[in-house]
Amino acid sequence: MVTVECPWCAEPADLEASSLDELACGACGISVELAPDPIEERIDRAA
Ligand SMILES: [Zn+2]
């Protein structure tokens, strides 16, 4: 888990470190999926 600044409230938010595509902010009470990378790019990174 990586802590980043929430783009909505500027409080610390947790970014899923494994995929870097899910942002959860406790202050906002939200959990959002960021735009996923193209599947081909994910495969390249995993290899
Ligand atoms: Zn927030």
mmCIF file of the protein (N, C-alpha, C, O) and its ligand, coordinates in Angstrom:
data_MODEL
# 
_entry.id   MODEL 
# 
loop_
_entity.id 
_entity.type 
_entity.pdbx_number_of_molecules 
1 polymer     1 
2 non-polymer 1 
# 
_entity_poly.entity_id                      1 
_entity_poly.type                           'polypeptide(L)' 
_entity_poly.nstd_linkage                   no 
_entity_poly.nstd_monomer                   no 
_entity_poly.pdbx_seq_one_letter_code       MVTVECPWCAEPADLEASSLDELACGACGISVELAPDPIEERIDRAA 
_entity_poly.pdbx_seq_one_letter_code_can   MVTVECPWCAEPADLEASSLDELACGACGISVELAPDPIEERIDRAA 
_entity_poly.pdbx_strand_id                 A 
# 
loop_
_entity_poly_seq.entity_id 
_entity_poly_seq.num 
_entity_poly_seq.mon_id 
_entity_poly_seq.hetero 
1 1  MET n 
1 2  VAL n 
1 3  THR n 
1 4  VAL n 
1 5  GLU n 
1 6  CYS n 
1 7  PRO n 
1 8  TRP n 
1 9  CYS n 
1 10 ALA n 
1 11 GLU n 
1 12 PRO n 
1 13 ALA n 
1 14 ASP n 
1 15 LEU n 
1 16 GLU n 
1 17 ALA n 
1 18 SER n 
1 19 SER n 
1 20 LEU n 
1 21 ASP n 
1 22 GLU n 
1 23 LEU n 
1 24 ALA n 
1 25 CYS n 
1 26 GLY n 
1 27 ALA n 
1 28 CYS n 
1 29 GLY n 
1 30 ILE n 
1 31 SER n 
1 32 VAL n 
1 33 GLU n 
1 34 LEU n 
1 35 ALA n 
1 36 PRO n 
1 37 ASP n 
1 38 PRO n 
1 39 ILE n 
1 40 GLU n 
1 41 GLU n 
1 42 ARG n 
1 43 ILE n 
1 44 ASP n 
1 45 ARG n 
1 46 ALA n 
1 47 ALA n 
# 
loop_
_struct_asym.id 
_struct_asym.entity_id 
A 1 
B 2 
# 
loop_
_chem_comp.id 
_chem_comp.type 
_chem_comp.mon_nstd_flag 
ALA 'L-peptide linking' y 
ARG 'L-peptide linking' y 
ASP 'L-peptide linking' y 
CYS 'L-peptide linking' y 
GLU 'L-peptide linking' y 
GLY 'peptide linking'   y 
ILE 'L-peptide linking' y 
LEU 'L-peptide linking' y 
MET 'L-peptide linking' y 
PRO 'L-peptide linking' y 
SER 'L-peptide linking' y 
THR 'L-peptide linking' y 
TRP 'L-peptide linking' y 
VAL 'L-peptide linking' y 
ZN  non-polymer         . 
# 
_pdbx_entity_nonpoly.entity_id   2 
_pdbx_entity_nonpoly.name        ? 
_pdbx_entity_nonpoly.comp_id     ZN 
# 
_pdbx_nonpoly_scheme.asym_id         B 
_pdbx_nonpoly_scheme.entity_id       2 
_pdbx_nonpoly_scheme.mon_id          ZN 
_pdbx_nonpoly_scheme.ndb_seq_num     1 
_pdbx_nonpoly_scheme.pdb_seq_num     101 
_pdbx_nonpoly_scheme.auth_seq_num    101 
_pdbx_nonpoly_scheme.pdb_mon_id      ZN 
_pdbx_nonpoly_scheme.auth_mon_id     ZN 
_pdbx_nonpoly_scheme.pdb_strand_id   A 
_pdbx_nonpoly_scheme.pdb_ins_code    . 
# 
loop_
_atom_site.group_PDB 
_atom_site.id 
_atom_site.type_symbol 
_atom_site.label_atom_id 
_atom_site.label_alt_id 
_atom_site.label_comp_id 
_atom_site.label_asym_id 
_atom_site.label_entity_id 
_atom_site.label_seq_id 
_atom_site.pdbx_PDB_ins_code 
_atom_site.Cartn_x 
_atom_site.Cartn_y 
_atom_site.Cartn_z 
_atom_site.occupancy 
_atom_site.B_iso_or_equiv 
_atom_site.pdbx_formal_charge 
_atom_site.auth_seq_id 
_atom_site.auth_comp_id 
_atom_site.auth_asym_id 
_atom_site.auth_atom_id 
_atom_site.pdbx_PDB_model_num 
ATOM   1   N  N  . MET A 1 1  ? 0.849   -1.197  0.000   1.00 0.00 ? 1   MET A N  1 
ATOM   2   C  CA . MET A 1 1  ? 0.000   0.000   0.000   1.00 0.00 ? 1   MET A CA 1 
ATOM   3   C  C  . MET A 1 1  ? 0.884   1.246   0.000   1.00 0.00 ? 1   MET A C  1 
ATOM   4   O  O  . MET A 1 1  ? 1.832   1.358   0.777   1.00 0.00 ? 1   MET A O  1 
ATOM   5   N  N  . VAL A 1 2  ? 0.556   2.156   -0.870  1.00 0.00 ? 2   VAL A N  1 
ATOM   6   C  CA . VAL A 1 2  ? 1.312   3.403   -0.985  1.00 0.00 ? 2   VAL A CA 1 
ATOM   7   C  C  . VAL A 1 2  ? 0.389   4.553   -0.586  1.00 0.00 ? 2   VAL A C  1 
ATOM   8   O  O  . VAL A 1 2  ? -0.778  4.583   -0.977  1.00 0.00 ? 2   VAL A O  1 
ATOM   9   N  N  . THR A 1 3  ? 0.912   5.490   0.186   1.00 0.00 ? 3   THR A N  1 
ATOM   10  C  CA . THR A 1 3  ? 0.105   6.632   0.576   1.00 0.00 ? 3   THR A CA 1 
ATOM   11  C  C  . THR A 1 3  ? 0.366   7.797   -0.364  1.00 0.00 ? 3   THR A C  1 
ATOM   12  O  O  . THR A 1 3  ? 1.509   8.196   -0.586  1.00 0.00 ? 3   THR A O  1 
ATOM   13  N  N  . VAL A 1 4  ? -0.709  8.329   -0.907  1.00 0.00 ? 4   VAL A N  1 
ATOM   14  C  CA . VAL A 1 4  ? -0.611  9.476   -1.809  1.00 0.00 ? 4   VAL A CA 1 
ATOM   15  C  C  . VAL A 1 4  ? -1.572  10.553  -1.314  1.00 0.00 ? 4   VAL A C  1 
ATOM   16  O  O  . VAL A 1 4  ? -2.384  10.305  -0.422  1.00 0.00 ? 4   VAL A O  1 
ATOM   17  N  N  . GLU A 1 5  ? -1.481  11.721  -1.880  1.00 0.00 ? 5   GLU A N  1 
ATOM   18  C  CA . GLU A 1 5  ? -2.404  12.792  -1.509  1.00 0.00 ? 5   GLU A CA 1 
ATOM   19  C  C  . GLU A 1 5  ? -3.702  12.624  -2.283  1.00 0.00 ? 5   GLU A C  1 
ATOM   20  O  O  . GLU A 1 5  ? -3.700  12.532  -3.511  1.00 0.00 ? 5   GLU A O  1 
ATOM   21  N  N  . CYS A 1 6  ? -4.806  12.585  -1.554  1.00 0.00 ? 6   CYS A N  1 
ATOM   22  C  CA . CYS A 1 6  ? -6.103  12.438  -2.197  1.00 0.00 ? 6   CYS A CA 1 
ATOM   23  C  C  . CYS A 1 6  ? -6.371  13.644  -3.112  1.00 0.00 ? 6   CYS A C  1 
ATOM   24  O  O  . CYS A 1 6  ? -6.254  14.791  -2.679  1.00 0.00 ? 6   CYS A O  1 
ATOM   25  N  N  . PRO A 1 7  ? -6.727  13.382  -4.366  1.00 0.00 ? 7   PRO A N  1 
ATOM   26  C  CA . PRO A 1 7  ? -6.966  14.496  -5.298  1.00 0.00 ? 7   PRO A CA 1 
ATOM   27  C  C  . PRO A 1 7  ? -8.228  15.287  -4.975  1.00 0.00 ? 7   PRO A C  1 
ATOM   28  O  O  . PRO A 1 7  ? -8.428  16.378  -5.508  1.00 0.00 ? 7   PRO A O  1 
ATOM   29  N  N  . TRP A 1 8  ? -9.088  14.741  -4.098  1.00 0.00 ? 8   TRP A N  1 
ATOM   30  C  CA . TRP A 1 8  ? -10.335 15.421  -3.784  1.00 0.00 ? 8   TRP A CA 1 
ATOM   31  C  C  . TRP A 1 8  ? -10.254 16.255  -2.514  1.00 0.00 ? 8   TRP A C  1 
ATOM   32  O  O  . TRP A 1 8  ? -10.803 17.356  -2.457  1.00 0.00 ? 8   TRP A O  1 
ATOM   33  N  N  . CYS A 1 9  ? -9.562  15.730  -1.477  1.00 0.00 ? 9   CYS A N  1 
ATOM   34  C  CA . CYS A 1 9  ? -9.561  16.441  -0.199  1.00 0.00 ? 9   CYS A CA 1 
ATOM   35  C  C  . CYS A 1 9  ? -8.148  16.736  0.313   1.00 0.00 ? 9   CYS A C  1 
ATOM   36  O  O  . CYS A 1 9  ? -7.991  17.407  1.333   1.00 0.00 ? 9   CYS A O  1 
ATOM   37  N  N  . ALA A 1 10 ? -7.117  16.242  -0.388  1.00 0.00 ? 10  ALA A N  1 
ATOM   38  C  CA . ALA A 1 10 ? -5.727  16.477  -0.025  1.00 0.00 ? 10  ALA A CA 1 
ATOM   39  C  C  . ALA A 1 10 ? -5.297  15.773  1.256   1.00 0.00 ? 10  ALA A C  1 
ATOM   40  O  O  . ALA A 1 10 ? -4.207  16.024  1.772   1.00 0.00 ? 10  ALA A O  1 
ATOM   41  N  N  . GLU A 1 11 ? -6.150  14.897  1.766   1.00 0.00 ? 11  GLU A N  1 
ATOM   42  C  CA . GLU A 1 11 ? -5.747  14.060  2.896   1.00 0.00 ? 11  GLU A CA 1 
ATOM   43  C  C  . GLU A 1 11 ? -4.988  12.851  2.355   1.00 0.00 ? 11  GLU A C  1 
ATOM   44  O  O  . GLU A 1 11 ? -5.107  12.529  1.173   1.00 0.00 ? 11  GLU A O  1 
ATOM   45  N  N  . PRO A 1 12 ? -4.208  12.178  3.205   1.00 0.00 ? 12  PRO A N  1 
ATOM   46  C  CA . PRO A 1 12 ? -3.519  10.972  2.740   1.00 0.00 ? 12  PRO A CA 1 
ATOM   47  C  C  . PRO A 1 12 ? -4.521  9.903   2.316   1.00 0.00 ? 12  PRO A C  1 
ATOM   48  O  O  . PRO A 1 12 ? -5.509  9.641   3.003   1.00 0.00 ? 12  PRO A O  1 
ATOM   49  N  N  . ALA A 1 13 ? -4.239  9.294   1.169   1.00 0.00 ? 13  ALA A N  1 
ATOM   50  C  CA . ALA A 1 13 ? -5.103  8.236   0.663   1.00 0.00 ? 13  ALA A CA 1 
ATOM   51  C  C  . ALA A 1 13 ? -4.238  7.029   0.327   1.00 0.00 ? 13  ALA A C  1 
ATOM   52  O  O  . ALA A 1 13 ? -3.060  7.166   -0.002  1.00 0.00 ? 13  ALA A O  1 
ATOM   53  N  N  . ASP A 1 14 ? -4.832  5.859   0.414   1.00 0.00 ? 14  ASP A N  1 
ATOM   54  C  CA . ASP A 1 14 ? -4.086  4.635   0.136   1.00 0.00 ? 14  ASP A CA 1 
ATOM   55  C  C  . ASP A 1 14 ? -4.217  4.253   -1.325  1.00 0.00 ? 14  ASP A C  1 
ATOM   56  O  O  . ASP A 1 14 ? -5.318  4.176   -1.872  1.00 0.00 ? 14  ASP A O  1 
ATOM   57  N  N  . LEU A 1 15 ? -3.074  4.017   -1.944  1.00 0.00 ? 15  LEU A N  1 
ATOM   58  C  CA . LEU A 1 15 ? -3.062  3.558   -3.322  1.00 0.00 ? 15  LEU A CA 1 
ATOM   59  C  C  . LEU A 1 15 ? -2.589  2.117   -3.330  1.00 0.00 ? 15  LEU A C  1 
ATOM   60  O  O  . LEU A 1 15 ? -1.539  1.784   -2.780  1.00 0.00 ? 15  LEU A O  1 
ATOM   61  N  N  . GLU A 1 16 ? -3.377  1.281   -3.959  1.00 0.00 ? 16  GLU A N  1 
ATOM   62  C  CA . GLU A 1 16 ? -3.035  -0.138  -4.022  1.00 0.00 ? 16  GLU A CA 1 
ATOM   63  C  C  . GLU A 1 16 ? -1.695  -0.301  -4.733  1.00 0.00 ? 16  GLU A C  1 
ATOM   64  O  O  . GLU A 1 16 ? -1.575  -0.015  -5.924  1.00 0.00 ? 16  GLU A O  1 
ATOM   65  N  N  . ALA A 1 17 ? -0.689  -0.763  -3.990  1.00 0.00 ? 17  ALA A N  1 
ATOM   66  C  CA . ALA A 1 17 ? 0.673   -0.794  -4.529  1.00 0.00 ? 17  ALA A CA 1 
ATOM   67  C  C  . ALA A 1 17 ? 0.854   -1.848  -5.606  1.00 0.00 ? 17  ALA A C  1 
ATOM   68  O  O  . ALA A 1 17 ? 1.670   -1.681  -6.512  1.00 0.00 ? 17  ALA A O  1 
ATOM   69  N  N  . SER A 1 18 ? 0.102   -2.923  -5.512  1.00 0.00 ? 18  SER A N  1 
ATOM   70  C  CA . SER A 1 18 ? 0.296   -4.018  -6.462  1.00 0.00 ? 18  SER A CA 1 
ATOM   71  C  C  . SER A 1 18 ? -0.154  -3.642  -7.862  1.00 0.00 ? 18  SER A C  1 
ATOM   72  O  O  . SER A 1 18 ? 0.485   -4.010  -8.848  1.00 0.00 ? 18  SER A O  1 
ATOM   73  N  N  . SER A 1 19 ? -1.249  -2.911  -7.949  1.00 0.00 ? 19  SER A N  1 
ATOM   74  C  CA . SER A 1 19 ? -1.797  -2.607  -9.274  1.00 0.00 ? 19  SER A CA 1 
ATOM   75  C  C  . SER A 1 19 ? -1.756  -1.119  -9.595  1.00 0.00 ? 19  SER A C  1 
ATOM   76  O  O  . SER A 1 19 ? -1.825  -0.733  -10.762 1.00 0.00 ? 19  SER A O  1 
ATOM   77  N  N  . LEU A 1 20 ? -1.642  -0.273  -8.557  1.00 0.00 ? 20  LEU A N  1 
ATOM   78  C  CA . LEU A 1 20 ? -1.614  1.182   -8.717  1.00 0.00 ? 20  LEU A CA 1 
ATOM   79  C  C  . LEU A 1 20 ? -2.838  1.698   -9.464  1.00 0.00 ? 20  LEU A C  1 
ATOM   80  O  O  . LEU A 1 20 ? -2.759  2.712   -10.158 1.00 0.00 ? 20  LEU A O  1 
ATOM   81  N  N  . ASP A 1 21 ? -3.965  1.011   -9.328  1.00 0.00 ? 21  ASP A N  1 
ATOM   82  C  CA . ASP A 1 21 ? -5.154  1.449   -10.062 1.00 0.00 ? 21  ASP A CA 1 
ATOM   83  C  C  . ASP A 1 21 ? -6.368  1.586   -9.148  1.00 0.00 ? 21  ASP A C  1 
ATOM   84  O  O  . ASP A 1 21 ? -7.480  1.816   -9.623  1.00 0.00 ? 21  ASP A O  1 
ATOM   85  N  N  . GLU A 1 22 ? -6.156  1.443   -7.819  1.00 0.00 ? 22  GLU A N  1 
ATOM   86  C  CA . GLU A 1 22 ? -7.286  1.625   -6.921  1.00 0.00 ? 22  GLU A CA 1 
ATOM   87  C  C  . GLU A 1 22 ? -6.867  2.566   -5.798  1.00 0.00 ? 22  GLU A C  1 
ATOM   88  O  O  . GLU A 1 22 ? -5.915  2.305   -5.061  1.00 0.00 ? 22  GLU A O  1 
ATOM   89  N  N  . LEU A 1 23 ? -7.607  3.670   -5.690  1.00 0.00 ? 23  LEU A N  1 
ATOM   90  C  CA . LEU A 1 23 ? -7.304  4.688   -4.696  1.00 0.00 ? 23  LEU A CA 1 
ATOM   91  C  C  . LEU A 1 23 ? -8.415  4.717   -3.658  1.00 0.00 ? 23  LEU A C  1 
ATOM   92  O  O  . LEU A 1 23 ? -9.592  4.860   -3.991  1.00 0.00 ? 23  LEU A O  1 
ATOM   93  N  N  . ALA A 1 24 ? -8.023  4.581   -2.388  1.00 0.00 ? 24  ALA A N  1 
ATOM   94  C  CA . ALA A 1 24 ? -9.012  4.583   -1.315  1.00 0.00 ? 24  ALA A CA 1 
ATOM   95  C  C  . ALA A 1 24 ? -8.686  5.699   -0.336  1.00 0.00 ? 24  ALA A C  1 
ATOM   96  O  O  . ALA A 1 24 ? -7.585  5.747   0.214   1.00 0.00 ? 24  ALA A O  1 
ATOM   97  N  N  . CYS A 1 25 ? -9.649  6.601   -0.116  1.00 0.00 ? 25  CYS A N  1 
ATOM   98  C  CA . CYS A 1 25 ? -9.460  7.701   0.810   1.00 0.00 ? 25  CYS A CA 1 
ATOM   99  C  C  . CYS A 1 25 ? -10.427 7.554   1.981   1.00 0.00 ? 25  CYS A C  1 
ATOM   100 O  O  . CYS A 1 25 ? -11.644 7.558   1.798   1.00 0.00 ? 25  CYS A O  1 
ATOM   101 N  N  . GLY A 1 26 ? -9.874  7.425   3.180   1.00 0.00 ? 26  GLY A N  1 
ATOM   102 C  CA . GLY A 1 26 ? -10.715 7.285   4.355   1.00 0.00 ? 26  GLY A CA 1 
ATOM   103 C  C  . GLY A 1 26 ? -11.456 8.566   4.689   1.00 0.00 ? 26  GLY A C  1 
ATOM   104 O  O  . GLY A 1 26 ? -12.587 8.528   5.173   1.00 0.00 ? 26  GLY A O  1 
ATOM   105 N  N  . ALA A 1 27 ? -10.811 9.712   4.427   1.00 0.00 ? 27  ALA A N  1 
ATOM   106 C  CA . ALA A 1 27 ? -11.428 10.998  4.727   1.00 0.00 ? 27  ALA A CA 1 
ATOM   107 C  C  . ALA A 1 27 ? -12.651 11.241  3.854   1.00 0.00 ? 27  ALA A C  1 
ATOM   108 O  O  . ALA A 1 27 ? -13.662 11.765  4.321   1.00 0.00 ? 27  ALA A O  1 
ATOM   109 N  N  . CYS A 1 28 ? -12.554 10.858  2.585   1.00 0.00 ? 28  CYS A N  1 
ATOM   110 C  CA . CYS A 1 28 ? -13.679 11.005  1.660   1.00 0.00 ? 28  CYS A CA 1 
ATOM   111 C  C  . CYS A 1 28 ? -14.629 9.818   1.775   1.00 0.00 ? 28  CYS A C  1 
ATOM   112 O  O  . CYS A 1 28 ? -15.803 9.912   1.418   1.00 0.00 ? 28  CYS A O  1 
ATOM   113 N  N  . GLY A 1 29 ? -14.110 8.704   2.277   1.00 0.00 ? 29  GLY A N  1 
ATOM   114 C  CA . GLY A 1 29 ? -14.923 7.497   2.335   1.00 0.00 ? 29  GLY A CA 1 
ATOM   115 C  C  . GLY A 1 29 ? -15.173 6.920   0.960   1.00 0.00 ? 29  GLY A C  1 
ATOM   116 O  O  . GLY A 1 29 ? -16.225 6.337   0.697   1.00 0.00 ? 29  GLY A O  1 
ATOM   117 N  N  . ILE A 1 30 ? -14.187 7.089   0.079   1.00 0.00 ? 30  ILE A N  1 
ATOM   118 C  CA . ILE A 1 30 ? -14.359 6.592   -1.277  1.00 0.00 ? 30  ILE A CA 1 
ATOM   119 C  C  . ILE A 1 30 ? -13.274 5.586   -1.637  1.00 0.00 ? 30  ILE A C  1 
ATOM   120 O  O  . ILE A 1 30 ? -12.203 5.552   -1.031  1.00 0.00 ? 30  ILE A O  1 
ATOM   121 N  N  . SER A 1 31 ? -13.574 4.784   -2.620  1.00 0.00 ? 31  SER A N  1 
ATOM   122 C  CA . SER A 1 31 ? -12.595 3.881   -3.204  1.00 0.00 ? 31  SER A CA 1 
ATOM   123 C  C  . SER A 1 31 ? -12.858 3.885   -4.696  1.00 0.00 ? 31  SER A C  1 
ATOM   124 O  O  . SER A 1 31 ? -13.918 3.461   -5.157  1.00 0.00 ? 31  SER A O  1 
ATOM   125 N  N  . VAL A 1 32 ? -11.881 4.368   -5.443  1.00 0.00 ? 32  VAL A N  1 
ATOM   126 C  CA . VAL A 1 32 ? -12.100 4.522   -6.878  1.00 0.00 ? 32  VAL A CA 1 
ATOM   127 C  C  . VAL A 1 32 ? -11.042 3.772   -7.665  1.00 0.00 ? 32  VAL A C  1 
ATOM   128 O  O  . VAL A 1 32 ? -9.895  3.647   -7.237  1.00 0.00 ? 32  VAL A O  1 
ATOM   129 N  N  . GLU A 1 33 ? -11.443 3.282   -8.806  1.00 0.00 ? 33  GLU A N  1 
ATOM   130 C  CA . GLU A 1 33 ? -10.489 2.655   -9.699  1.00 0.00 ? 33  GLU A CA 1 
ATOM   131 C  C  . GLU A 1 33 ? -10.029 3.694   -10.696 1.00 0.00 ? 33  GLU A C  1 
ATOM   132 O  O  . GLU A 1 33 ? -10.835 4.345   -11.360 1.00 0.00 ? 33  GLU A O  1 
ATOM   133 N  N  . LEU A 1 34 ? -8.721  3.836   -10.788 1.00 0.00 ? 34  LEU A N  1 
ATOM   134 C  CA . LEU A 1 34 ? -8.168  4.741   -11.776 1.00 0.00 ? 34  LEU A CA 1 
ATOM   135 C  C  . LEU A 1 34 ? -8.192  4.062   -13.133 1.00 0.00 ? 34  LEU A C  1 
ATOM   136 O  O  . LEU A 1 34 ? -8.351  2.844   -13.225 1.00 0.00 ? 34  LEU A O  1 
ATOM   137 N  N  . ALA A 1 35 ? -8.034  4.848   -14.180 1.00 0.00 ? 35  ALA A N  1 
ATOM   138 C  CA . ALA A 1 35 ? -8.068  4.290   -15.527 1.00 0.00 ? 35  ALA A CA 1 
ATOM   139 C  C  . ALA A 1 35 ? -6.996  3.214   -15.669 1.00 0.00 ? 35  ALA A C  1 
ATOM   140 O  O  . ALA A 1 35 ? -5.807  3.495   -15.515 1.00 0.00 ? 35  ALA A O  1 
ATOM   141 N  N  . PRO A 1 36 ? -7.407  2.003   -15.957 1.00 0.00 ? 36  PRO A N  1 
ATOM   142 C  CA . PRO A 1 36 ? -6.428  0.918   -16.081 1.00 0.00 ? 36  PRO A CA 1 
ATOM   143 C  C  . PRO A 1 36 ? -5.573  1.062   -17.325 1.00 0.00 ? 36  PRO A C  1 
ATOM   144 O  O  . PRO A 1 36 ? -6.002  1.605   -18.343 1.00 0.00 ? 36  PRO A O  1 
ATOM   145 N  N  . ASP A 1 37 ? -4.360  0.562   -17.215 1.00 0.00 ? 37  ASP A N  1 
ATOM   146 C  CA . ASP A 1 37 ? -3.477  0.563   -18.371 1.00 0.00 ? 37  ASP A CA 1 
ATOM   147 C  C  . ASP A 1 37 ? -3.960  -0.483  -19.376 1.00 0.00 ? 37  ASP A C  1 
ATOM   148 O  O  . ASP A 1 37 ? -4.696  -1.404  -19.021 1.00 0.00 ? 37  ASP A O  1 
ATOM   149 N  N  . PRO A 1 38 ? -3.547  -0.336  -20.609 1.00 0.00 ? 38  PRO A N  1 
ATOM   150 C  CA . PRO A 1 38 ? -3.868  -1.375  -21.595 1.00 0.00 ? 38  PRO A CA 1 
ATOM   151 C  C  . PRO A 1 38 ? -3.338  -2.727  -21.131 1.00 0.00 ? 38  PRO A C  1 
ATOM   152 O  O  . PRO A 1 38 ? -2.261  -2.809  -20.542 1.00 0.00 ? 38  PRO A O  1 
ATOM   153 N  N  . ILE A 1 39 ? -4.083  -3.766  -21.395 1.00 0.00 ? 39  ILE A N  1 
ATOM   154 C  CA . ILE A 1 39 ? -3.731  -5.098  -20.908 1.00 0.00 ? 39  ILE A CA 1 
ATOM   155 C  C  . ILE A 1 39 ? -2.352  -5.531  -21.386 1.00 0.00 ? 39  ILE A C  1 
ATOM   156 O  O  . ILE A 1 39 ? -1.640  -6.233  -20.668 1.00 0.00 ? 39  ILE A O  1 
ATOM   157 N  N  . GLU A 1 40 ? -1.974  -5.124  -22.578 1.00 0.00 ? 40  GLU A N  1 
ATOM   158 C  CA . GLU A 1 40 ? -0.664  -5.524  -23.107 1.00 0.00 ? 40  GLU A CA 1 
ATOM   159 C  C  . GLU A 1 40 ? 0.461   -4.967  -22.238 1.00 0.00 ? 40  GLU A C  1 
ATOM   160 O  O  . GLU A 1 40 ? 1.475   -5.627  -22.014 1.00 0.00 ? 40  GLU A O  1 
ATOM   161 N  N  . GLU A 1 41 ? 0.260   -3.717  -21.744 1.00 0.00 ? 41  GLU A N  1 
ATOM   162 C  CA . GLU A 1 41 ? 1.283   -3.099  -20.922 1.00 0.00 ? 41  GLU A CA 1 
ATOM   163 C  C  . GLU A 1 41 ? 1.410   -3.824  -19.585 1.00 0.00 ? 41  GLU A C  1 
ATOM   164 O  O  . GLU A 1 41 ? 2.512   -3.961  -19.052 1.00 0.00 ? 41  GLU A O  1 
ATOM   165 N  N  . ARG A 1 42 ? 0.294   -4.283  -19.049 1.00 0.00 ? 42  ARG A N  1 
ATOM   166 C  CA . ARG A 1 42 ? 0.337   -5.027  -17.794 1.00 0.00 ? 42  ARG A CA 1 
ATOM   167 C  C  . ARG A 1 42 ? 1.120   -6.329  -17.961 1.00 0.00 ? 42  ARG A C  1 
ATOM   168 O  O  . ARG A 1 42 ? 1.893   -6.711  -17.083 1.00 0.00 ? 42  ARG A O  1 
ATOM   169 N  N  . ILE A 1 43 ? 0.926   -6.977  -19.042 1.00 0.00 ? 43  ILE A N  1 
ATOM   170 C  CA . ILE A 1 43 ? 1.630   -8.237  -19.291 1.00 0.00 ? 43  ILE A CA 1 
ATOM   171 C  C  . ILE A 1 43 ? 3.130   -7.970  -19.417 1.00 0.00 ? 43  ILE A C  1 
ATOM   172 O  O  . ILE A 1 43 ? 3.945   -8.736  -18.904 1.00 0.00 ? 43  ILE A O  1 
ATOM   173 N  N  . ASP A 1 44 ? 3.487   -6.892  -20.093 1.00 0.00 ? 44  ASP A N  1 
ATOM   174 C  CA . ASP A 1 44 ? 4.901   -6.553  -20.241 1.00 0.00 ? 44  ASP A CA 1 
ATOM   175 C  C  . ASP A 1 44 ? 5.553   -6.320  -18.873 1.00 0.00 ? 44  ASP A C  1 
ATOM   176 O  O  . ASP A 1 44 ? 6.678   -6.754  -18.626 1.00 0.00 ? 44  ASP A O  1 
ATOM   177 N  N  . ARG A 1 45 ? 4.825   -5.627  -17.991 1.00 0.00 ? 45  ARG A N  1 
ATOM   178 C  CA . ARG A 1 45 ? 5.378   -5.323  -16.686 1.00 0.00 ? 45  ARG A CA 1 
ATOM   179 C  C  . ARG A 1 45 ? 5.545   -6.576  -15.833 1.00 0.00 ? 45  ARG A C  1 
ATOM   180 O  O  . ARG A 1 45 ? 6.503   -6.701  -15.069 1.00 0.00 ? 45  ARG A O  1 
ATOM   181 N  N  . ALA A 1 46 ? 4.599   -7.501  -15.975 1.00 0.00 ? 46  ALA A N  1 
ATOM   182 C  CA . ALA A 1 46 ? 4.626   -8.710  -15.167 1.00 0.00 ? 46  ALA A CA 1 
ATOM   183 C  C  . ALA A 1 46 ? 5.751   -9.634  -15.599 1.00 0.00 ? 46  ALA A C  1 
ATOM   184 O  O  . ALA A 1 46 ? 6.263   -10.409 -14.791 1.00 0.00 ? 46  ALA A O  1 
ATOM   185 N  N  . ALA A 1 47 ? 6.136   -9.561  -16.856 1.00 0.00 ? 47  ALA A N  1 
ATOM   186 C  CA . ALA A 1 47 ? 7.136   -10.493 -17.384 1.00 0.00 ? 47  ALA A CA 1 
ATOM   187 C  C  . ALA A 1 47 ? 8.546   -10.139 -16.907 1.00 0.00 ? 47  ALA A C  1 
ATOM   188 O  O  . ALA A 1 47 ? 9.507   -10.823 -17.258 1.00 0.00 ? 47  ALA A O  1 
HETATM 189 ZN ZN . ZN  B 2 .  ? -10.128 12.273  0.077   1.00 0.00 2 101 ZN  A ZN 1 
# 
